[in-house]
Amino acid sequence: MLKEFRDFIARGNVMDMAVGIIVGAAFTAIVSSMVADLINPIIGLIIGGIDFKNMYWVMSGTVPDDAGLDTAREAGAAVFAYGSFLTAVINFVIIAWVVFMLVKGVNKIKDSAMRAEKAKAPAAEEPAAPPPPSTESLLAEIRDLLKDRAA
């Protein structure tokens, strides 16, 4: 069992996946900072400084007027925090867009590299396909098969 585990870990796919997860975690921190520190403030300016995170509806309990979401939760009130959900949706859309643009850029670089590689490589001649058998040779084959069957 230990040998199987070692073989599994030593596979290239697992190592590639591990590298992808590590790079993905680092990339997540960068994109999350970009969204929280750069894009969300711009969106806030465009929509008039509204902070979605503090939008909630008190379902039960008492909360002082104009209290933030954290204050409402600390007061023990049951809150429906729709603003946090809206923020998460906006963050998801922005992160998905950034990842899409990143993948699109990587694919463009890969395609141009492949085109350059093909341009460098000498054109290999493809072997010509053998000509199809003639009608006479096909009929002779059928005749021989029928003779063998009859015998």
NORNORHU-V494444 format. One record per pair of residues at least 12 apart in sequence whose ideal C-beta (glycine too) atoms are under 10 Angstrom apart, sorted by the first residue. I is the first residue (numbers start at 1). J is the second residue. Records with the same first field share a line. If there is no record, write none. Layout:
# NORNORHU-V494444
I->J + J
This chain:
# NORNORHU-V494444
24->99
27->95 + 98 + 99 + 102
28->95 + 99
30->98
31->91 + 94 + 95 + 96 + 98 + 99 + 102
32->91 + 94 + 95
34->94 + 95 + 98
35->87 + 90 + 91 + 92 + 93 + 94 + 95 + 98
36->87 + 91 + 94
38->94
39->90 + 91 + 94 + 95 + 97 + 98
40->52 + 53 + 87 + 90 + 91 + 94
43->87 + 90 + 94
50->83 + 86
51->68 + 69 + 83 + 87
52->81 + 82 + 83 + 84 + 85 + 86 + 87 + 88 + 89 + 90
53->68 + 69 + 70 + 81 + 83 + 84 + 86 + 87 + 88
54->66 + 67 + 68 + 69 + 70 + 71 + 72 + 81 + 83 + 84 + 87
55->69 + 80 + 81 + 82 + 83 + 84 + 85 + 86 + 87
56->68 + 69 + 72 + 73 + 77 + 79 + 80 + 81 + 82 + 83 + 84
57->72 + 78 + 79 + 80 + 81 + 82 + 83
58->72 + 75 + 77 + 78 + 79 + 80
59->77 + 78 + 79 + 80
60->76 + 77 + 78 + 79
61->73 + 75 + 76 + 77 + 78 + 79
62->75 + 76 + 77
63->75 + 76 + 77 + 79
67->79
69->81 + 83 + 84
